Amino acid sequence: MIDLAMRPARLAYALSGEGVRFVVVGGAARLLSLGVGRPRDLDVVVDEPDLPELVSALGALGVPANVASLARARQCRLDSF
């Protein structure tokens, strides 16, 4: 069984490990800045030059993605379970 509470932390760790430069936004940003909330996901913004590293980090978590699709998307949702 996947521990849903740890998904945001695992993603942040994977992104950092791959050297992805990212900005945390949404509910996780609110929690980090104000200490309020219980986000179940991690919303991030990534610059296009970091897409190959993003794809690698997602692949390590078992999330299929490819650079071409992400480059065309303005916004996308990827589930890690």
N, C-alpha and C positions, 0 to 999 in steps of 0.2 A: 504494500500500500504506500502511496506517495504521501509524504508529509507536506500538506499544502501550506502550512505555516512557514516552512523553510524555503519555499520556491523563490520568493524575492531575493533572499540572501544568497541562495545558490546561483541565481542568475547574475547578481552583482559581482560575486566572486569569480564566476566564469568570465564575465566581461573584463574585469580587472586583470585576470590571469592572461588573457589574450592581448592585453594592451589597448583595448577599445577605449577611446575617449567618449564619455557619455555624460549626459545631464539627467538627473532623476527629476521627474515631474509627477504630477497627480497626487494620489493619496499617500504614496511613500514619501514624497517630498514634504507633504504636510506633516507626516509623522516625524521625519527627521528634523524639520525646522521648528515645529511647535510642540512636538510630543503628544499630538492628538491623532486618534484614529487607529484603525487596524486594517491596513491594506492587505489584500490577498494576492496582489500582483505587483509588478514593478514596471512602471511606465518610464521609458527612457527616450531620449532624443540622441541620435547618432549622426555624425557628419558622413557624407557619402564616401570620403576616402577611407573610412574605418569599416566599411561594409564587409570586406573579406574577413577581417578579424571577428566581426559580429557573427557572420555565418559560421565561422569555426567554433566560436563559443557556444552558439545555439546547437550545433552538431554534437558537441561534447555532452550536451544535456539531452540529446535525443530528439531535438526539434529540427525537422527538415526545413531548410531555407536555402535560397541561392541568391547570389549577388545581383544577377540581372533582374529578378523579380523585385527585390528590395529597392533597387535603384529606380525602378519605374514607379514605385508606390510613394505617395505623399504621406500616407499613414497606413500602418498595417497592424494586425493582431496575430500573434503567434502564441499558441498554447503549448505549455511544456508538460502536459499530461494527456 
